[in-house]
Amino acid sequence: MAAARPARPVLRAASRPPARRARHAASPATPDSPDELQQVFAAVARYFALLAEPTRLSILHAICTAEQSVSQIVAATGASQTNVSRHLALLHQAGAVARRRAGPSVYYRVADPELVTICRTVCVQIAARIDAGVPLKDDLLAFAGRPAR
């Protein structure tokens, strides 16, 4: 009699209906091994690292509804052009934003709408907690597995 496989964490694309999941067997929604799961976690960490800087969040906010030139983004964020350009280059390299040149100007737009959805969801939740006077630090430290100070 074969031993039962131990349960493993499962990651699924929550928005993908089951019927569609079955048709795309070549690109599984669940990792098959702990190594694959670690690869997924590493990729997710890199994805979230894009959101770990307030200036990048501000830039994404500036372009989430419409394409903007670098000078428009600078005006909207209040950051220096050098700083905005550095963050835009990183976001572009990661595939989060797309750019096009029109004469002397470069225009940026969001290339990954899921990134905007994630940002908006988290920002709304955090803003609601701040408005309600709910402390964030202890909760975030607890989530990270660290003791509160």
C-alpha positions in Angstrom: 0.0 0.0 0.0 1.5 3.4 -1.0 2.0 6.0 1.6 -0.1 9.1 1.4 1.7 12.2 0.2 2.1 14.9 2.8 -0.1 17.9 2.4 1.7 20.9 0.7 0.7 24.5 0.5 -1.3 25.3 -2.7 -1.2 28.5 -4.5 -4.0 29.1 -7.0 -4.9 32.0 -9.2 -8.0 33.1 -7.3 -9.6 34.9 -10.2 -9.2 32.0 -12.7 -12.4 29.9 -12.9 -11.8 26.1 -12.5 -12.8 25.3 -16.1 -10.1 27.6 -17.4 -7.5 26.2 -15.0 -8.1 22.7 -16.5 -7.5 23.9 -20.1 -4.1 25.4 -19.2 -2.4 22.3 -17.9 0.9 23.3 -19.6 1.2 26.2 -17.1 0.0 24.9 -13.7 -1.4 27.3 -11.1 0.0 25.1 -8.3 3.7 24.3 -7.8 4.6 20.6 -7.8 7.5 20.6 -5.3 8.9 22.6 -2.4 11.6 23.9 -4.7 9.0 25.3 -7.1 7.1 26.8 -4.2 10.3 28.6 -3.1 10.7 29.9 -6.6 7.2 31.3 -6.5 7.8 32.9 -3.1 11.1 34.4 -4.4 9.3 35.8 -7.5 6.5 37.2 -5.3 9.1 38.9 -3.0 10.7 40.6 -6.0 7.3 41.7 -7.2 6.4 43.2 -3.8 9.8 44.8 -3.5 8.7 47.1 -6.3 6.0 48.4 -3.9 8.4 48.7 -0.9 9.4 52.3 -1.8 7.0 55.2 -1.2 8.2 57.1 -4.3 7.4 54.2 -6.6 3.9 54.0 -5.0 3.5 57.7 -5.7 4.7 57.2 -9.3 2.2 54.3 -9.8 -0.5 56.4 -8.3 0.3 59.3 -10.8 0.1 57.0 -13.8 -2.6 54.5 -12.7 -5.4 56.1 -14.7 -3.6 57.8 -17.6 -0.2 57.9 -19.3 2.0 60.8 -18.1 5.2 62.4 -19.2 8.2 62.4 -16.8 7.6 66.1 -16.1 4.0 65.4 -15.2 5.0 62.6 -12.9 7.6 64.9 -11.3 4.9 67.5 -10.7 2.4 64.9 -9.3 4.9 63.3 -7.0 6.9 66.3 -5.8 10.1 64.2 -6.2 13.1 65.3 -8.1 13.4 64.4 -11.8 16.5 62.4 -11.1 14.7 60.4 -8.4 11.6 59.9 -10.5 13.7 58.8 -13.5 15.6 56.3 -11.4 12.4 54.7 -10.1 10.8 54.7 -13.5 13.8 52.9 -15.0 13.5 50.2 -12.3 9.7 49.9 -12.8 10.2 49.6 -16.5 13.0 47.0 -16.2 10.6 45.0 -14.0 7.9 45.2 -16.6 5.5 47.2 -14.3 5.4 50.2 -16.6 5.7 50.8 -20.3 7.1 53.8 -22.0 7.0 55.6 -25.3 9.0 58.4 -26.7 7.2 61.3 -28.4 9.7 63.9 -29.6 11.8 65.0 -26.6 9.3 63.6 -24.1 9.0 60.1 -22.6 5.5 59.0 -21.5 4.9 56.2 -19.0 1.8 54.1 -18.3 1.1 51.1 -16.2 1.9 47.9 -18.0 0.7 45.5 -15.3 -2.8 46.4 -14.2 -2.7 43.7 -11.4 0.0 45.8 -9.7 -2.4 48.8 -9.5 -5.1 46.5 -8.1 -2.8 45.2 -5.5 -1.6 48.7 -4.6 -5.1 50.1 -4.4 -6.4 47.3 -2.3 -3.5 47.5 0.3 -3.6 51.3 0.3 -7.4 51.4 1.0 -7.0 48.8 3.8 -4.1 50.7 5.5 -5.8 54.1 5.1 -9.0 52.7 6.7 -6.9 51.3 9.6 -5.1 54.7 10.0 -8.5 56.5 9.9 -9.9 54.2 12.6 -6.9 54.7 14.8 -5.9 51.1 14.6 -2.2 50.7 15.4 -0.3 49.2 12.5 3.2 48.6 13.8 2.5 45.8 16.3 0.3 44.0 13.7 2.9 44.2 11.0 5.7 43.1 13.3 3.5 40.2 14.4 2.8 39.3 10.8 6.5 39.3 10.1 7.1 37.0 13.0 9.0 39.6 15.1 8.2 40.7 18.6 6.8 44.2 19.0 9.0 46.7 20.7 
